């Protein structure tokens, strides 16, 4: 399955503030016709398909090269759509949605048997979120459908934070891309299961564990986030992810950068560094000024280094407090656990 050309529609947040639904008319019609449309969210770009259609959702797995036993997150434009998709909306969900929806929090509910089984991967549960990005919200409202949308990249590659990243991976493999500019948070949504007696954090993201516990009290953490021997339960976390072409290493202490760079260069490697200070001996450097800056720039920097033919990427470790938990989770997967 391939497409002669992937179409691009340019729509920004200012367009949505002016109320420009006509700009989204064609991609809305296309997705209702079971085509694949990538669109921006506040986290990363998603690859959208009609979540009610087996035919449409199967195209996602083909385009991405994603294993079919890996469930997908469903995106909605209005909270009222939940009633059609889930068996029950517990009180804890209402409290969380009041604070974090629209936003970067995916909640796992008991699913009604209306969604494509390709979305749930045969499970009785489904992850659902309502993005806050104005372009995403406008698109989802116009579709009037639940939209299944994993990140719009080839499976295993760094997630896309620009439309150009989507084109790099999926040009000719999907029907269209709504180009809404660079995403904000830069990391995938937080995934929280509320089907257990005590909610369980399956994937850390921009909405932190601390943020959630301020609203509903203590939560549990999926054992897979604490041990590589456990199988992750979250959509998008089951297999190797986020890896560029280069070998990625986590650098525990800044003082280790100099020797690590020298060793790599002595072996004929082209070295890129992502750190809080500039290392001039590196071939390429990406300086980040805060943990939030690193979150926004992480995937972007990995893809930039690929473009510059870097073969070794050294990334400075950060604290696992707050959004640092999400960064280190993605970094561990990108590095395959390799540390210096």
N, C-alpha and C positions, 0 to 999 in steps of 0.2 A: 504494500500500500504506500503510494507516494503521491505528491502533489507537484504540479509543474511550477507553482509559485506560491509562496506564503505571503498573503496580503497583510499590509500594515495600516492601521488607522491611528492617527495621532490625536489623542484626546488628553487634555491636562486638567488639573484640579480647578483651574479658573473657568474652564469651559463648563464644568459641572455646577459651579457656583452660579453661573449665568443661566443654568437650566438649558442645556443643549442636548436633549435626548435624541435628536435626529442624527447626531454624530455616532450614536451607538445603534442606530436602527439596523444597519446591515449585519454587524457581528451578532446582534440579538437574533435576527432571522436565521443566520447560519447555524447558531448553536441549537435552535429549535429544530433545525433540519439535521441534527445529529453530527454536526461538524465539530472540529477541535479548535478552540479559540483560547489563546494565552492572554492573560490580563494581569495588571498590576494590583498588588495589595500593599498594605503597610509593612508586610513582612518580606516576602519575595514574590516574584511573578508566579502565578498559578497556571496550570494547563487545564482548561475547563471543558467539560462535556456534560450533557444532560444526564443527571444521576439516576433517572428513571429508565434509561434505555441501555439494555445490554450491548446493543450494537455500538452506541456512542462511547460507552465507557471502555469497551474492549480496545478501541482505537488508542486510548491513552497508554495502555500497557504496550501496545505495538510501537507507538511513536517514541516512547521513553526507553524501551527495552527493559521494562520493569517487571519483576516476577509477579504473576497473577495472584499469589497468596499474600500479597502485601496490601492491606486495606487502604482505602482512600478517605480523605476528609471531604465532607460536603459543606459547601458555602451557600448561605442564604442572605437575602436582602432585607427580610422582615422577620421579627421574632414570631409572628403569627404562623409562619410556615412550619415551625416546630411541631405544631399539633398534628400535621399531616404525616410527619416522619418518625415520631418517637412514641413509645407506649405510654410513657409517664414523664412528667416534668416535676421532679422533686423540689421541695422548698429550698434546698441548698442551691439548686440551679437558678432559681429566681433571684436569690441574693447575689450570686456571682454575675448573672447577666445584667443586673441593675448597675453594677459597678464596671464591668469589663466588656460589655457588649454595647455598641460595636467595638471591636478591638481584637487583640492578638491572642485570645484564649479560645482553644478548642475544647468542647465538653463532650465526653463520651456518654451516650444514653443507650437504653434498650431500644432497638430499632423496630419499627413496624415493617411488615413484609411488603413494602411498596418500592423500595430501592432496588436497583440492579444488584444481583448477587455478586457481580464483579466489584461493586463498591465495598461491600462488607467482607469480602473474601470468605463468605460462608459463616461469618460470626453472627451472633445475635445482637451485637452492639454496633453503633456507628458514631464517629466523631463529627461534630457539627460546629461551625463558627460563623459569625457575622462580621466581615471585615469593616474597618473604619475608613479605609481609603475611599475618597469621594468617587473616583472613577469606578472602582470595584462595586461600590454600593449602587451607583447609577446603573451599571451593567446588570447586576443581579436583580435589581428591582424591575428593570425592563424585560429581562428574560422570563420572570414569573415562573421559574423552575428552580429546583435544587440543583446546584452545579457541583459535580465532583471535580476536585482540582488539587492534584499534587503539585509540587514545584515543577516549573516548565523547563526542565533540563533533561539531558540523557541520564538514565539511572546511574548513580555512583559519582556523577560530576558535581562540582560546586553549584549550589543553587543560584539562579539568576536574579540579579538585583536591577538589571536594565533590560530593555527590549533587545538591545544588541546581543546580550548574553543568550537570550532565547534563540535568536537567529543563528548564533554560533553552533548551537546544539541541534536545533530542530528545523532549520530552514529546509523546506521541501518535504517535511514530514508531518506538518500540521497545516490547517487551513488559513489561520490568521492570527495576528498579534495586535492587541490594543496597546499602543505605546503611550503610557502615562508618565514617562520619566523614571527617574531613579526611585527605588523604594526607600522607606524611612528606617524601620527597625533593622532590616538587613539579615535577620535570622528568622527561621520558621516559627510558627505559633507555639505557645505552650499547650500541651495536651494533658487534660485532667479528667480522669474517670470518676463519675459520680454514681456508678451503679453499685459500688461496694458500700458497706456501712460507713467506713471512713474513706473519703475521697483519696485517690491515688494519683500522684504525679507521674505520668508516663514519659513526658518529654519536656525539659526545661526550655523556656523561651523568653520573649520580651516581658511577659507578665510573670513575675518571679514567684517563687515559693513563698517568700516573705510577704509579697503583695496579697496573695491568696489567703494566707493565714491571718492577715489583718481583718479579713472579711468573715471567714468561716471557722477560724481556729485551726488547730493542728491537723495536718494531712500526712498521709504516708507517701513514701517514695518507692517507685518500682525497683525491685531488686536488680534489674538489668542496668540501672543507672549507677549501681554501686559495685557490680561485678560483671566482668566480661563473660563469665560462665553461664549467665542467665540469658534467656531469649527475650528481647524487647517485645512489648505488646503494642506500642504506639505505631500508628500509621507512619510509614517512611523511616522507621528506625531498625527494621529487621535485618537489613543487609548493609554492606560497606557503603559509605556515603561521603559526599563532600570532597572527594579527592581530586586534585589537579593532576596534570601529567607528571609534574615534578615530585620527588620524594619530600615529604613534610616531616619535620622534626620539632618536637616541643622542647624549648630551652628553659630549664627550671630557674636558672640564675643569670641575670644580665652579664655577670663577669665571665660567663662561659661562651659568650658570643664570639669573642676574638679568636679563641683557639678553634672553635667549631668552624668558623669561616675559613681560617687558614688551612685546616685539614681538608675541607671540601675542595678548596681551590688547588691544593697540592695534588689532588686526584683528578684535576682537569675539569672540575664541576663549575658551572655558572651558578652563583649563589644569590638568592633573594632573602631579605630580612624584613619581618614585620615586628616592630618593637617600639618602645616608648622613647627611644633616642636613635639618632642617626649613626650608622656604622659605615664609615666611608670606604672601608676595605671591601665591603660587599659590592657585587656587580649592580644590584638593584636594591633599593630600600623603600619601605613604606612605613612612615612614622605615624603612630597613633598617639593621641594626647590624653585619652581617657578610656575606661572600659567601654563606655557607650560608643566612643569613636571606633574602637576595635570591632564591636558588634556590627556597626553599620558598614564597616570596610572589609570585614573578614573575607567573604566570598569574592568581593570585588578585587581584593589584592591577589587572591589565589589565581583568578582568571587573568589578571594583568600580568603576573609573572609567567603564566603559560604563553601569553602573546610575546613576551620578551625572551623566550627560550631559556628560562631559568630551569636548572635541573635539580637544585636542592633549595628548599624553602625552610628557613629557621623562624619559628614564631615564639615570641615571649609568652610564657605561662602567666595567667592572672589568677587572682583569688576566686574561689567558687562561690562567693557570696553574691547575692543579687543576680544580675544578668550575667555575671562571670560564670555561673553554673552552666548556662546555655552555651557560652563561648567555649568553655573547656570540653563540654560534651561533643560539640561539633569538631573541635580541634583534635580530640582523641581519635575520632573516627577518620578524619582526614589524614592523620599521621599513622593510623593503624597501631597506635600505642607507642610509637618510636619516640624516645626521650633522650635528651643530652643533659 
